[in-house]
Structures are given as C-alpha cells and as structure tokens.
Amino acid sequence: MDLDYSEIGRRIAKRRKQLNLKQSIVEERADIGYKYLSSIERGFSIPSTEVIMRLAKALDTTPDEFLVGTSRVQDEEWKNVAQYLQTMNPKQLETARSFLRWLSEQDM
C-alpha cells in the first residue's frame, strides 16, 4: 500500500478544522516544530510514524483517520493498541509498523 502524503495532509487539516483549532495549537499539543504542521497539511513534508501518532492524539482521533480516511475512535480495542504505540521510542515504532504491515498481509 502506497501512502498519499498529500491526502494524509488534507485529512489532518480537515480534522483540525473540524475541531476549530489553529495550527500553532496543534503543533504545541503534538510537540512538533513551528510551521511543520503547515508543511505536512500541504503535502510538502512526510511525517514519521511518531508524528502521526502525536497528531492523532492532539486531534483526539486515531492514526487510521489520517492514513486511510476512517476513524475508530469508538473502538476500545483500537484505543488500547494505540496507547501502547504512544509510549514507544522511534525504533520500537518502526518495528511495530513492520510487524503490522506483515500481519495485514497474512490470510487469517
């Protein structure tokens, strides 16, 4: 699955606007640099998995809303998994992402 970073940026902007939040507020909540969110929303910057997680938390949603366009905010199991991911360092997140990609390809 190839990710369309311009579309991811549009989804992040849409969610931010739904919540009537300024970019600077979201940047502060997600602990990302000044003007970085603007660059992501316009598709100029490719956010890391960690930044996607921080933005999802700052915008009270789950990363899948940005990555695939659907949200599972109501799903408690998803929230439980997301809580584990939020505590991981970048190396752990990369390992988790690789495992999840492999898992999604399995016929179960």
MARLO-710766 format. One line per 4 residues: number of its first residue (from 1); their letters; for each residue x negated, y, z negated of N, C-alpha, C. Coordinates in nm, 3 decimals. Each point is the difference from the previous one (the first is absolute). Layout:
NUM) A) X/Y/Z/X/Y/Z/X/Y/Z | ...
end
This chain:
1) MDLD) -0.084/-0.118/0.000/0.084/0.118/0.000/-0.089/0.124/0.000 | 0.015/0.082/0.101/-0.073/0.126/0.007/0.080/0.108/-0.069 | -0.068/0.082/-0.079/0.067/0.107/-0.071/-0.004/0.128/0.083 | 0.112/0.069/0.007/0.010/0.128/0.069/-0.013/0.108/-0.106
5) YSEI) -0.119/0.057/-0.013/-0.026/0.095/-0.107/0.076/0.131/0.017 | 0.036/0.035/0.122/0.084/0.119/0.020/0.139/-0.025/-0.058 | 0.051/-0.122/0.022/0.132/-0.034/-0.055/-0.005/-0.010/-0.152 | -0.106/-0.055/-0.053/-0.017/-0.007/-0.146/0.002/0.142/-0.057
9) GRRI) -0.072/0.090/0.063/-0.002/0.139/-0.044/0.138/0.063/0.004 | 0.076/-0.027/0.106/0.137/0.053/0.010/0.089/-0.054/-0.111 | -0.018/-0.127/-0.033/0.081/-0.061/-0.107/-0.034/0.061/-0.136 | -0.127/0.025/-0.023/-0.043/0.064/-0.125/0.061/0.140/-0.008
13) AKRR) -0.009/0.076/0.109/0.056/0.135/0.003/0.151/-0.002/-0.023 | 0.067/-0.096/0.062/0.145/-0.011/-0.016/0.037/-0.025/-0.146 | -0.071/-0.091/-0.064/0.029/-0.030/-0.141/-0.029/0.122/-0.088 | -0.109/0.067/0.026/-0.034/0.120/-0.078/0.108/0.106/0.014
17) KQLN) 0.047/0.019/0.122/0.105/0.100/0.025/0.133/-0.041/-0.062 | 0.029/-0.131/-0.003/0.122/-0.047/-0.067/0.000/0.039/-0.147 | -0.118/0.000/-0.059/-0.014/0.034/-0.141/-0.024/0.150/-0.022 | 0.000/0.077/0.108/-0.023/0.144/-0.006/-0.131/0.035/-0.072
21) LKQS) -0.106/-0.071/0.035/-0.130/0.024/-0.062/-0.096/0.065/0.099 | -0.078/0.092/-0.050/-0.106/0.061/0.081/-0.118/-0.095/0.008 | -0.076/0.013/0.107/-0.117/-0.084/0.017/-0.095/0.011/-0.117 | -0.020/0.120/-0.050/-0.095/0.020/-0.110/0.041/-0.076/-0.126
25) IVEE) 0.129/-0.010/-0.025/0.050/-0.074/-0.117/-0.029/-0.149/0.017 | 0.028/-0.052/0.118/-0.024/-0.143/0.027/-0.149/-0.030/-0.005 | -0.082/0.089/0.054/-0.146/-0.019/-0.006/-0.047/-0.007/-0.144 | 0.055/0.085/-0.083/-0.038/-0.002/-0.141/0.046/-0.129/-0.067
29) RADI) 0.124/-0.040/0.023/0.053/-0.124/-0.060/-0.079/-0.122/0.045 | -0.039/-0.002/0.127/-0.071/-0.115/0.056/-0.151/0.010/-0.019 | -0.047/0.111/-0.057/-0.141/0.023/-0.024/-0.081/-0.013/0.129 | 0.048/0.071/0.104/-0.073/0.005/0.126/-0.038/0.144/0.029
33) GYKY) -0.093/0.019/0.089/-0.056/0.131/0.028/0.096/0.099/0.065 | -0.032/0.125/-0.015/0.074/0.111/0.058/0.005/-0.013/0.152 | 0.118/0.010/0.056/0.027/-0.009/0.145/-0.014/-0.142/0.057 | -0.036/-0.097/-0.084/-0.011/-0.138/0.050/0.137/-0.054/0.039
37) LSSI) 0.103/0.031/-0.079/0.135/-0.048/0.031/0.046/0.057/0.134 | -0.027/0.126/0.026/0.037/0.061/0.127/-0.063/-0.077/0.116 | -0.125/-0.035/-0.016/-0.073/-0.073/0.103/0.059/-0.140/0.020 | 0.041/-0.065/-0.108/0.063/-0.133/0.009/0.135/0.012/0.069
41) ERGF) 0.081/0.097/-0.043/0.135/0.016/0.054/-0.003/0.029/0.150 | -0.104/0.067/0.048/-0.011/0.031/0.143/-0.070/-0.110/0.079 | -0.042/-0.107/-0.069/-0.064/-0.112/0.067/-0.145/0.022/0.035 | -0.063/0.102/-0.060/-0.140/0.029/0.027/-0.093/-0.080/-0.089
45) SIPS) 0.045/-0.040/-0.117/-0.081/-0.079/-0.093/0.067/-0.134/-0.024 | -0.083/-0.102/-0.017/0.049/-0.135/-0.028/-0.017/-0.025/-0.149 | 0.111/-0.010/-0.074/-0.011/-0.020/-0.145/-0.041/-0.143/-0.034 | -0.078/-0.014/-0.105/-0.038/-0.132/-0.048/0.119/-0.066/-0.069
49) TEVI) -0.013/-0.127/-0.028/0.105/-0.072/-0.073/0.024/0.066/-0.135 | -0.108/0.041/-0.064/0.012/0.065/-0.131/0.079/0.130/0.011 | -0.025/0.080/0.102/0.072/0.126/0.017/0.147/-0.026/0.030 | 0.029/-0.100/0.081/0.140/-0.037/0.028/0.070/-0.035/-0.132
53) MRLA) -0.068/-0.077/-0.084/0.058/-0.038/-0.129/0.026/0.124/-0.087 | -0.097/0.090/-0.005/0.016/0.121/-0.081/0.114/0.087/0.052 | 0.010/0.012/0.132/0.108/0.080/0.058/0.136/-0.063/-0.028 | 0.007/-0.132/0.009/0.126/-0.068/-0.029/0.043/0.026/-0.144
57) KALD) -0.095/-0.007/-0.091/0.031/0.027/-0.140/0.041/0.146/-0.019 | -0.073/0.092/0.061/0.030/0.143/-0.012/0.137/0.035/0.059 | 0.041/-0.077/0.100/0.128/0.026/0.067/0.108/-0.099/-0.041 | -0.024/-0.071/-0.110/0.099/-0.090/-0.059/0.061/-0.098/0.100
61) TTPD) -0.089/-0.071/0.069/0.043/-0.100/0.095/-0.104/-0.112/0.003 | 0.010/-0.087/0.097/-0.097/-0.107/0.016/-0.075/0.020/0.131 | -0.121/-0.054/0.011/-0.080/0.021/0.121/0.069/-0.047/0.128 | 0.087/-0.098/-0.008/0.063/-0.049/0.122/0.088/0.105/0.065
65) EFLV) 0.050/0.096/-0.076/0.077/0.109/0.062/-0.087/0.075/0.100 | -0.127/0.018/-0.032/-0.091/0.071/0.090/-0.053/-0.092/0.110 | -0.032/-0.124/-0.037/-0.065/-0.091/0.094/0.095/-0.060/0.102 | 0.121/-0.039/-0.043/0.093/-0.065/0.093/0.135/0.069/0.010
69) GTSR) 0.021/0.104/-0.077/0.122/0.078/0.013/0.117/-0.046/-0.085 | -0.023/-0.094/-0.092/0.105/-0.044/-0.090/-0.050/0.009/-0.143 | 0.092/0.020/-0.091/-0.038/0.013/-0.140/0.067/-0.109/-0.082 | -0.071/-0.048/-0.098/0.054/-0.102/-0.090/0.001/0.054/-0.143
73) VQDE) 0.033/0.125/-0.015/-0.005/0.063/-0.132/0.087/-0.075/-0.100 | 0.108/-0.058/0.043/0.092/-0.068/-0.091/-0.047/-0.142/-0.036 | -0.094/-0.053/0.071/-0.044/-0.138/-0.019/-0.102/-0.008/-0.113 | 0.039/-0.056/-0.114/-0.088/-0.009/-0.118/-0.125/-0.082/0.026
77) EWKN) 0.011/-0.107/0.078/-0.119/-0.081/0.029/-0.103/0.082/0.076 | 0.045/0.083/0.093/-0.092/0.085/0.075/-0.069/0.098/-0.093 | 0.075/0.059/-0.091/-0.058/0.095/-0.095/-0.106/-0.068/-0.086 | 0.026/-0.124/-0.040/-0.096/-0.072/-0.083/-0.132/-0.021/0.076
81) VAQY) 0.009/-0.037/0.127/-0.120/-0.019/0.081/-0.072/0.133/0.019 | 0.075/0.106/0.026/-0.059/0.133/0.021/-0.076/0.046/-0.124 | 0.049/-0.034/-0.117/-0.068/0.040/-0.124/-0.139/-0.063/-0.009 | -0.011/-0.124/0.044/-0.133/-0.064/0.002/-0.091/0.072/0.098
85) LQTM) 0.051/0.032/0.118/-0.082/0.065/0.101/-0.048/0.138/-0.045 | 0.081/0.070/-0.074/-0.035/0.136/-0.044/-0.120/0.002/-0.094 | -0.027/-0.112/-0.066/-0.111/-0.003/-0.096/-0.130/-0.051/0.062 | 0.003/-0.036/0.128/-0.117/-0.060/0.063/-0.097/0.104/0.052
89) NPKQ) -0.128/-0.037/-0.003/-0.103/0.085/0.059/0.000/-0.024/0.152 | -0.071/0.082/0.077/0.002/-0.013/0.146/-0.039/-0.138/0.052 | -0.096/-0.064/-0.061/-0.041/-0.134/0.045/0.113/-0.102/-0.024 | 0.064/0.009/-0.116/0.112/-0.089/-0.029/0.117/0.026/0.095
93) LETA) 0.027/0.127/0.030/0.108/0.033/0.093/-0.026/-0.057/0.139 | -0.124/0.007/0.046/-0.034/-0.055/0.131/0.019/-0.151/0.001 | -0.040/-0.066/-0.107/0.020/-0.145/-0.011/0.149/-0.033/-0.002 | 0.078/0.076/-0.074/0.145/-0.022/-0.006/0.063/0.020/0.137
97) RSFL) -0.042/0.105/0.071/0.054/0.026/0.133/-0.032/-0.115/0.095 | -0.123/-0.049/-0.005/-0.039/-0.113/0.085/0.083/-0.124/-0.033 | 0.016/-0.027/-0.128/0.080/-0.115/-0.041/0.146/0.015/0.046 | 0.057/0.118/-0.018/0.140/0.023/0.040/0.017/-0.014/0.151
101) RWLS) -0.098/0.048/0.076/0.006/-0.016/0.146/-0.001/-0.149/0.034 | -0.092/-0.076/-0.062/-0.006/-0.144/0.024/0.131/-0.066/-0.040 | 0.052/0.034/-0.118/0.123/-0.059/-0.050/0.119/0.027/0.094 | 0.007/0.120/0.053/0.111/0.035/0.089/-0.004/-0.080/0.131
105) EQDM) -0.116/-0.052/0.034/-0.014/-0.079/0.123/0.032/-0.149/-0.021 | 0.019/-0.040/-0.123/0.027/-0.140/-0.031/0.146/-0.035/0.024 | 0.023/-0.120/0.050/0.136/-0.048/0.024/0.044/-0.079/-0.123 | 0.076/0.065/-0.086/0.042/-0.063/-0.127/0.148/-0.021/-0.002
end
